[in-house]
């Protein structure tokens, strides 16, 4: 196979992206990035603060102390909270789409969930006359979409997000309380280790919502059954104690604005306005508002971004790229930070054992399989470059992470996000992208740290886990050869899924396990090549196999596809795979030259179909794709082509 490469353009593009990524590093030596501002988050925060203010919770906020509070908090404390709410309403008004609805980001299509939450925020604040037309257009959009029934259909029976949205609307008097399903908050009083057997109506991370929203429904619309009323009344105090124990030091549950807002508004309106959970939640919301009046869905993805960046840059954290015999001071500082993010105690929120990593270093983060796999891969790359550098410390952290991932594997052979065996709801069950990521991490660590010869017991467990994991991934391949992921999507796809992301992640796993010629891998590579747009980029593919012609191609998806296909280009008998890899690489190089690699796309899924984009994603993914191309096709080869 021959792949044509303009080596100078490739090298220039790679250096451009590397330099930009290095410039994004914080003074502390890691990468924080920036999540998109979210109309959904902003709407829920407005509702929560408005309802808290109505119940005089703001009188109990701490006195402003210069130098001790986060940015913007001082101005909010000094001024009337209503001024902040007005600014946030103005921001929301500017985000309305032409169809009258709101999307999850400034680049997202309208959806009924976000639009209903924005409606609730404006209703709760007593909408000024100048916003009347705005609300009329929103009403028309919601009615055209199908109203409450359409909202329930969007979440396919999962109450994790549907019930909080309906609760917010009931608090705004948009719908009656009888339309809000009751949540069995009394079940939170049972031992945490029982949760996965109780068939709870919400996913594992939503226990705070189960408690707070369940109590709000009980307060405003108690059940007719006297026994149920007695049980829930008796469970109020203990379930609130569970909620208190799960709230992190920052006050933000999972560092997430929507979840924290739902807890605050629910408790504030159910007679719990003075509860410490409400006060700390309000403080979190006031501390995390942005200067323009908006809120993101989460504080940051610092650990996730840093782990991926370190792997993409191969720990070369200065402008000079060379074969240094020891890590730079910057690399050592990044290592310190990454190791400090590993959770070393049992986690109060999920009951997770020590050893995992969360998406953030902040107190609201919860260890999960995807972030733990990313951290282990980064540490494996470091050890590969400098095997003697702090080897005992690195290996100790790696072994803890390995044991954590092994204990998380589900009975079906795949890996979930947070909790083993929790349930069948979308964000709890095993997933293809996370399973492939974990398999890569376990395999890399086993090989790099020579576990088959140094630790037979762990190596044997890894081997067994990989076998079961591969069976899970193979069994979940779609008939067309693709794999669907969990945490990423594409709004232009009929099911809002992202098979480009999922397939790319699985193909990398097969390559790293030396299984590129296996039938599943070849079918996946062929599907990925077929799904490429004529321009050379990747984006949404419609259900009938035709290419979507809208502007939903992205640097992120194209980078992932190029990274996945390049190793297959020289090992497949299918010329189309090589052609697709080369065309995609050319598109990506041009995107860097034109600066389009700085334009993030809303392909990220947060909890329960909540879209986001992250500023660093296109830079990180492009850096990895271009680095892969540079390794496979070095500049000393033929000037205009390289044969793999």
Phi, psi and omega in degrees: 000140179240130179240123181278128183222129171273101190297325181292316178296321178297312181297319179296316180297317180298316180294322178299313182291319178302312182298319180294317179297318179297325179289339180280352182292141179282170178294340178275355173097011178230185183243125179260315182077196179205121176281149179297147171293146189235120172303324180295311179298317182297319179296315180294323179295318177300313180300315182296313181293322180296313181292324177293319180295320179299332180259019172065023179293332184293339177293341182262004180290151182294153177291143180295132177235111183307135175085354184251342184256156178296169181301150178076338185294326181296317181296322181292319179295322183287328182257172177291135179303329181300331178296321177295317181297320179299315179297322179291324176295321178298318179298316179298318181300324181288344184267357182296134179279168183298332181277002179095350181259182177235146173256178184282339176223178178287355180239019187251152173292155176295147171218158189290328182296307180296320182296319179294324178291323176293318175306313181299318180298315180293322179296317182293333184268000181069076191303127175297158184302327184293346178261006185300313180297326177301314181289325178297318178294323178294318178300318180296321179296312182298318180296319180294329180281339179116006173063217186300321180298321179293325178297314180296321179297326182300326184257005169049047176086351177279118183274358186306318182248331181297315182292318175302320179296315179296323177298314178301318179292324177293321178295335178266005180062029176274325176229157177284154182297335180296342179273358178263116179298144177282145176247134184283074185295341180296336181292339178294343180283344180284162180305141184301325182291350178271345189306322184287355179254356188268356181054050181295150183281001179231163181282172190300325184281356189257018179302320176302321177292322178303315182289306187292314181288324175301319179290326178295315178298318179296321181290314186273337184209074184296152181291154180286330182291120183295328179292317178297319178299317182295315181298315184287325176295320180291335184270353186301310185295314183291321180293327175293327176294321176298316180298317180298319181295328182277343182287127181284173182300327181289341184092346184261115178295121184059018186059021187257125179297312182299312182298315179296320180296317180298321178294314182298309184295324182291313181289323182297331182260006181240030175083014182243029188298332181268003182292141180304328179300319180292314182297316180291326177294319177297317178300318178299315181296317180293328181283338188255002177290144181271163183303331181274002178095003182259167174233145171276174179285333182211161184296306176193168176243046191300315183292316178300312180296319182292314179302314182292323180293318180299321177291318181296324180269357182054037176064014176270094193255028169227170185295328181279124178258116181211182179266063182295142182278347179215154182292150176287168176300325179294320178295321179294322179293319178296323178296315177305314183294315182296318178296326180291342181276348179291132181283126186250002179227159176301133187273129183295329187287309183250352185077015182295139177291164177296154174124342183264170175243148174259181180282346184220160176271358183282164189294338181276357180289150179233131181301140181214165187292319184296314181289326177293319177298318180297318179295318180295322177295321178295317180293326177295319178295320178298315181295327178295322180283317185226077187299338182263358185277114177049040190298321181296316180295316181294315181296324178298315178295319181296315180297320176299317179295321178298311180300322180296315180291320180298322181286347183269345186299134181280166180295338179278000179095345180268178179243136174272187180276303189247310193232135180291134171062024186291309183179192185254002177292151192310316187266017174241332185283169178299149181223155184292313185293317179292318180299316179297321180295317180294318179299316177302314183294314181296318179296314182298316181293320179298318180287312187292325182260013173053044183295326179302332180258338184257337182211083187300320184297312180293319179299321179294318178297320179296316181300316179294319180294320180295320179299315179291323179295318178297322177297320178298312182297316180297319181293338183261009175289133179290163182300329181279356178104354183268170172231140178264139178267180179256311193264008178223148181213187175214121186297337181276349179283142183305324178257014183056027179266174179223079180296337177297313179298308184299315181293320179299317181295320181289322179297323177297321178298312181298321179297314183290341175265013181057041180236034181294335181268004177292149181306316179298319181295317181294320177296320179295316180296320179294320177297317182297320178295319181294330186276000180290140176284161182300332180289342184106352182265172175238149177195217183287148173235130183287164186299332182271009176092352179281160183275138175286133186262002179280175185276055180252013169286153182215156174298321182300306183294320179296319179298315180297318180293318179297314179302319182287320187277330185307314180294336180278341187301323182264359185244359182252150175277359181267110180299334184293330179293315178296318180296319180294319180297316180293318180294320178295320179296319178297318178299317182294317178301318180292323178297323177291316181301324182271358179082007181286349178287356177261007182252099182288149179250148180281071178256353181281136172258129169262194182303131171057059174057050176246112186284151172207161165234153184235129186305324186274345185304308181297327179290315181295312184293321178293319179301319181291319179296315182291324176295320177300317179295319179297324180289320182282331184230074184293156187296336183284355177283188180308142185305323187243358178205158177221141179253125181266000000 
